Structure formats: C-alpha cells, structure tokens
C-alpha cells in the first residue's frame, strides 16, 4: 500500500469514528449560506455534495430548494442518519460512497459541486481539485467552505495534529484549502474563475468543558487522537486543547461561544 493510499485509509477511519451526525448541526448554518452565494440552486439543477456526512449542511437544503442532489462521502457510516434526515425533511437525495480524489462519476455530470469541510481532508489536494472540476459541467459552479489555518478551528486541528504521528511524505495540511492564494493555485490552472471571502460560523456550548467532552465523545479526529495517545498522554493533551477553548471563548458567564473562521470559495468553470 502506498503512503497516499494509507493516508486515505486513515482518513476514512477518522470520519467513521465518533458520531458525525451529532457534530453536524453545529456547523450546518454554513451550507445554506454557501447555497445562497452560489445562487440559482433549484429545479433543473443537478448538484453533487462531496464529503456530505449525514447531509444536513448542503445536500438536504439543496434538495429542499428543488435541486436533484447526490451526497457523496468517503464512508457510508452516516447514510442511515442521512436517509432519516432527508425523510424528515420530505426530500429525496441519492447517497453514494465516493472518495474526493476518485469520484464515481463521468466528466461534466453536475451543474454544481459543493463541499463544506469535506474534500479539504483528502490527502491529495491536487487530485481532489481535479475531481471537483472534472465532474462539474462547463459553465457550472463549485462551492467550497474550508477552515482557515489561522482561525480557531484551524488552530484546534493543528494542535491536535501535533500530538499524533507525523503524516506521510508529501502530505499537505487540510487548512491549506482555507488560504485563498493556495486555492487559486489549485483551481485557476484548471480553468476555474474564483471569488473568495473569509467569514465565520458561531459554535456554542453550555461550557468549554462540555464542548471538550462533546468533541471527545463525537468528533472523529478527537476520538481517534484520544484512542491513539492512551489515558496518560491524553490527559495532558486534553488540558492543552481545553485551554484553547477557554482562550477563544467569547463569553464570561460560564457558557461557551466562539466564531470559527472559514474561507468560502465560489468557482465558475470555463464554458
């Protein structure tokens, strides 16, 4: 198995850990905002959501707007939740296992391709960029939301990553997708015209301690880190991560709230 294949295997294991469907509602506001920025997502539009998870951010809201939607993810672990959510919303979505670096669709299959905090974790950024463009029709739209490396979530991920074994040679951090010049360097040579803006999403919790507990129980990267480090090392690592949450907390009443920065990118493919 190549180093990149091993990285893809690990990536799948991370996102199968924990309970993504519990985490997803905390960032779901990003999806409808992205759809608003894309515009004209409605009847007659075929949309692919890459890294869809349980579909609450983009796939289901897009279907509610009348689009024909496919939700693709590296794992089907959350598709039962996705089907339940779609049924509750009164819409139909096709759920498909598909790696962001090897999407199971022919060229130009979709009018719109989206990803919110999904494709950015694929270990091969160039391949992911090519796939996003390849499956989007000429004159179509690509909409992305990616954590910025200098934002609060980016800082949390970097602190978490520093605790784990070094990634394989050639690995590029997910947060690079949150840097506008980097994204332009990936997509513009593929004929994509880009607009990008930095923005934030508010995440709240009853307290910083309960936010940390929630991450430990549900958020795949933290669940995997805790298991890998063992009890003693995790206790020290947890204290450091909790200190970050305390530092970024906007409130002084014991509750927790922080604005997590991300880059929203809208790309139009060449006609």
N, C-alpha and C positions, 0 to 999 in steps of 0.2 A: 504494500500500500504506500503510495506517495505521501509526502508530507502534507500536500494540499488536500488529498483525499482524507487523511487523518484529521485535518483541521475541520473538514466538512462533517465528518462523523462526530467529532466533539461538539460542533455547533448544534447538530441535531439533538444530541443528548442534553445539552444545556436547555434547549427550548422545550424538551419533553419533561424536564424536571419542574417541581413546584406545581403551581396551579395558575396558568396564564389567564384563564377566564376570570379569576378573582382580581388579577392585576389590571386587566384591560380597561375596566371602567374608569380607572384613574387618569387615563390618557385619551379616552375616546373623543374628547372635545376637539382634538387635533384633526380627526377625519372629516367632519362636516366643514370645518374651516378650509381644509385642503380642497374639498369638492367645490366650495364657493369660489376659491381662487381659480380653479380650473375653468369653471363656468360651463353651461350647456351640457351638464350631465343629466340626461333624461331619456325619454323614449327614443329608440333608434340608436342609442349609444351602447357599444359593447365594451365593457370595462374589465380589466384584469387587476386584481389586488394581490400583490406579491408580499409574502410574509403576513398573511391575513390573520393568523391566530384563530380566534373564535369569531372574527368577522365584524365586531361591533364598531370599529373605527370608520372603515370605509365601505366594505362590501355590503353590509346591510343598509346603511344610509343611502348608498348609491342605488341599490335596488328599490328603496322607498321612493326615490326620485324618478323611477321608471326605467332605469338602465338595465340592460342584460348583463349580469355580473358573474364572473368566475373568481372565487377566492382560492389562491394557491398558497401552500405552506410547505416547509421542509418536512413537517411531521403532520400526521393526521390525528395527533393526540387530543386536539381541541375541537375536532369537527363535530362530535356529538353535541358539545355546547353550542357550536355554531349553528347546527341544524335547529336546536331548540330555540335559540335566539331569533333565527330567521322565521320560524313558525310563529313565535310570539309577535313578531313584527308584521306578519301577514305577507311575507315576500318569499320568493324563490331565488336561491343562489346555488350555483354549482360549486362544490368543494373538491379540490384536486390537490394531490401531493405533487409538489414541484419545487425543485431547488432553484434559487435565484440565479445560479450560474449555469443552469441547464433546464430551461423552462420547456415543458412538453407541448409546445405549440409551434405551428408553422409561422413563417415570416408574415408580418402585417396582419395578424389575426385580430387585433383590437384597436378601437378608436382611442382609448385611454388606458394607460398603465399607471398604477399607483403603488406606493409603498410607504407606510408610516412605521418607522423604527423597525423595519423588517430586513430588506435587502442589505442594509448597511452592515449587518453582521456576517454576511457571506465573506469567506476569507479571500476570495479572488475578486478584487474590486473591478478590474478591467473586464473580466468575464461577465460580472453582474451588469456593468454598464452596457456592454454589447447586447446582452439578452433583453434588457429593458427596451432598447432601441429596436432590436430585431423584430420583436413581436408587436410593436406599435406600427400602425399603418403610416404611410407618408402623409404628412399634414396632421398627424394625430398629436396627442398630448401625453406627456409624462409628468406626474405629480409626486413629489417626494417630501417627506418630513424626516429629518435626521438630527439626533442630538448633537449639539456643538461641543467640541472638546473642552472649551473654556467655560461652559455652563455648569450648573450644579449637577446635572445627571452625568455629563461627561467627566466631571471631576470624581464623582462617585465610582464610575466604571473604571477610571484609571487607577484609583486607589485599590479597588477590588482586584484588578488585573495584576497589580504589583505583588499581590500575595500569592499568586499562582505560578506554576512552572512557565518558563519562557515559551512563547508561541514558536511555531516552525519558522525557518528562514524564509524571508520574503513576505511574511505576514504584515499587513498594514492595519492599523487600529480602526475600528468601526467609526470612531469620531471624525476621521478624515472626511467622511461624507457630509459633515456639518461645517466644512470650510469651503466657502464659495469658490475661491480660485482652484481648489483641488477638484471640485465637482465640474467646473468648467473645463478643466484639463482632461477629464474623463469623457464628457458628453459632447462638447463642442466639436472635437475632431470627427465625431460620428454624425455630424450634420444637424445637431440639435441647437436651437436658439433658446437661451435661458433667461429667466428672470428669477431672482432670489431675494429673500428677505429673512432677517433674523427676527424671531419672535419667541414667545414663552407660553407654557401651559402651567396653570396653577394646580399643584397637588397638595391635598390637605389630609390630615390625620388627627386623631384625638390627642396625640403627643408624639414627640420624637422617638421615645422608647417604643411606643406601639407601632410607629412606622417601621422601625428597625425589626421588630418582631414580625410584622406583616411581610417584609422582604424575606426574612429567614424562612418563613413558612411557605411562601408562594412564588417568589420571584426567582426564576430558574438560575440566573447567574449567581445569585447569593446562595441558593440552596446547594448548588454544586460546589461553590467555594467552601462552604461550611463542612460539607462531607469530605472534601479533599484535605482540608487542613487538620481535622481532628479537634477534639474538645479543647485541649490546652491552647493550641495556636489560634483556634477560632476565637477564644475568649479575648485575646489581645487584639486580633483583627477587628472583632466586633466593636470593641471600645473605640478604635480609631474611626470606624465608619459611623458610629453613633455620634462621635464628636463632630463629624462633618455635618450631620443632620442638625445637631444643636446649633452649629455656627451659621448655617444658612436659614435657619428658622426666622420667619418674618414676625412672629408673634411672641409676646411676653406674658401670655396668660396661661401657659402650660400646654396649650394646643400647638399643632404643627401646621405650617403652611410655607411653601416655597415656590418660587417661579423657576421652572426648569427651561433652559434655553434650547431652542432647536432652529435649524435652518429649513425653511420651506422653499422648495425649488420647483418651478413650473417650466417645463421644456416643451418646445414645439418642434416636431420632427420635420425634416425637409420634405417638400412636396415631390 
